[in-house]
Amino acid sequence: MNHTDRVALSKPVADEVRKTTCYMCACRCGINVHIKDGKIRYIEGNRDHPVNKGVLCAKGSAGIMQHYAPARLRAPLKRVGPRGSGKFEEISWDEALEIATNWLDGVRQDDPKKLAFFTGRDQSQSLTGFWAQQFGTPNYAAHGGFCSVNMAAAGIMTIGGAFWEFGAPDWDRTKLFVLFGVAEDHDSNPIKMGIAKLKQNGARFVSVNPVRTGYSAVADNWIGIRPGTDGLLILAVVHELLKARRIDVDYLVRYSNATWLVIDAPGTAEHGLFARDGEGKPLVFETVTEQVVAVGAKGARAALSGRVQLADGRFAVPSFQLLAEKYLDPKYAPEAVAEETGVAADTIRGLAAEIARVAFDEAITIEQPWTDVHGQQHENFVGRPVSFHAMRGLSAHSNGFQTARALHMLQVLIGAVDCPGGFRFEPPYPKPVSAHPTPHGRAEHFGSNKPLSGPHLGFPRGPEDLLVDPQGQPARIDKAFSWDTPFSVHGLMHMVIANAHAGDPYPIDVLFLYMANMAWNSSMNTAGVIRMLEDKNPATGEYKIPKIIYSDAYASEMVAYADLVLPDTTYLERHDCISLLDRPISEPDAVQDAIRWPVIEPDRNVRGFQSVLIDLGARLHLPGFADNHGKPLYKDYADYIIRHERRPGIGPLAGFRGLKGDRVGRGATNPEQLQRYIENGSFFSAHIPLEAQFFKHANQAYQDFAVRMGFFDTPQPVTFQLYQEALQKFRLSAEGLREPLAPETHRQRILDFFDPLPDWYRPLGEAMVDSAEFPYHAITQRPAAMYHSWGSMNAWLRQIHTANALYVPGAICEQLGLVDGDWVWLISHHSRIKVPVARMEAVNSSTVWTWNAIGKREGAWGLERNVPEAQKSFLMNHLIHELLPPRQDGLRWSNSDPITGQAAWYDLRVRIEKADKGAVSEPHFPGIAEPDGEQPSPKELRYGQEWAQ
């Protein structure tokens, strides 16, 4: 049958199909939006899109219900009742922008640091960060500090890129895939498609996760590890590989700092640092001439072991020798770690053996000549077909940075980074740390209304790059880049409200939040945060956080605590830029970015937040947003996307540049650029030549390609940093040997946790509570059909998950006499919640868990007050404090990774007590009023055949 013979089974659902980019999770899939009579009727996947190739998940399909949600805000709002009451009056945009401008201009003229500007699931951070930089406040970051900074920081610092948006497994060639701690909502379509390829190709899939749902449910092997011990398991695997000498020595010598000489001079300011020549190049020991030479010396064969005397009389050893000595210690043997990890020694040995077997016995080759950055020619690409992927399950622990480093070290040891069959970088990565900025926002910039001298977020090279004043006090409200958390490259959003409320390190005047539900599921200690938002100064009667501006598309719990609400559009009503300057949609073989555009016009008095921010920038006369006469430089965000240049020829979008739209990467602005994207399905893709597709970190063809594209101006090859000199610099400061000196209060903490080689230590929150009193771990994860709180108010998705229970292992149920439907008190050192339970066998035996962000506060999100989400559903957040328990010296540290500031959501320990059946979960907060203004009720939502009529 040909296409002309097909019978029409139904009437066409649309008059027009418009192609854009999904926003129902962070995959950024391509979608076809079907429109009829000015209404969205249907959303399907775009089969031509390089990310999803037409595959669309439940979230993406349900975007129609996101767009027509009763929770949509309808107009700017000004608070007229107490915070939390939900009492607002609708105002015009002119009034709203005038209020915001007056508040922000007052701060900027007085002291810019009194503005704290933080964004949640923001996909335009290159814009929001630039705006904050031009404003002059040091207090900016996005949501990464409570999501995945451990993964990003560890990956970039170790191998020049990271999992998720910076790289992906080579799905077509991988023969063994090991997945650590990834919930099924993350990267869902690409991972599902990849796992399907694995199954088709006969590859093995191993999942390491305390809970067996989603991806883990279809794994060939599930390792139900105890939360927070992944790093110990990985180091035990490394122990086995080193014992068996199953490592890729040639790869280590060529591409890592394993051969670099580390100074062995205890008690001196350079102990543990790399020995360098007069030009600052690291030194190695050359085995043929038996001379110490600089890295990269032509023809040098560098040693991986041996104690060497330097010209100045000091001694040094290759970093690999330190690595081998550390991990060959019997404390990392499988038998020694089995009880701690909850994984049998035989299972650990079997995993190590399988990794080694596949990497070395099933190596693959692609016959393609290439030249490395040292000028050496190679006949082919050799691949170790073992790939790894990890996410928040590793990241959301206070030992997550070192754990993620350990996983990357394992990849390097077997030679499986950016090779055929292994983990592969996605442009614009890899980039060495040296290609990234240091953080900006030092105290000397305060008190002026000038822009910061550089971007807020970056990578310190040592203590000299911290953002602290001469007394060592933090320059930022979240204490990022201070002695508390030196490598907090994404900031600490979870600490902003608590610190601002306490005036520590200083009070702020305006808290400006975008799409960050900090009054509910995005904060630890939710009840405490609500009190902080409501708390007033007894002496003045003013709120301790004086002014709160909030922008969101929906009536989340946070809206009720704002003083001024700037209503955003839905993702189908605005322009967005998925940029190479930010978080692109690249694949290992192609450079890719994308846009969203208004496939339908708003029917409410709302504006896209990015355009509002650009408008505010012009009203405030911020450099880069207004000219010398105060005239706006950009009409709106669409105009900004087209005409803004970060440096000559480099703008937000890489495609269709140049006056004729025929330039890629670098090129003049093109006034038709957005239209060209729309015509191309709202994305752009540039294929990477085959000779440049692998070993990007050391491939001259790729480095030249990256320069042509504008990723950097000169080649930036990456040497994998197994040994982290920057961490050792902090240890020297803590020992009192290197300026600037660490404060006494921080010294032991730095010495304990800043090991320059990947390390494992018990998560801090877990270590500080009595394990007998709190015997169980408690974690959350997001289901495949939800993504943050906005998905769990979606009319279609609510039919999949309407409530959540506490899932309890069968053994614990037997011990406590629990059956499905019983209620329990779940108790931490901080608080307690009363929740319903369900028995589950496929979970680590000492771990209870639930779905995240299902629970809602009564009255929020446009839902009826008696819905299950507001009655029996719940959050774990109430059990978690933003601070660790007090120590003997009275200090309380942030409940975060001590190196990066990553929020330690998964360090939670609990006990269970049986309770009487409840009508509602506890704590149950008083309902909040919907923002004033006409709102459609759920009954008015119609779709399908009823609409078609």
Order of alpha helices (4+ residues) and beta strands (2+ residues): beta-beta-beta-alpha-alpha-beta-beta-alpha-beta-alpha-beta-alpha-beta-beta-alpha-beta-alpha-beta-alpha-alpha-beta-beta-beta-beta-beta-alpha-alpha-alpha-beta-beta-beta-beta-beta-alpha-alpha-beta-alpha-beta-alpha-beta-beta-beta-beta-alpha-alpha-alpha-beta-alpha-alpha-alpha-alpha-beta-alpha-beta-alpha-beta-beta-beta-alpha-beta-alpha
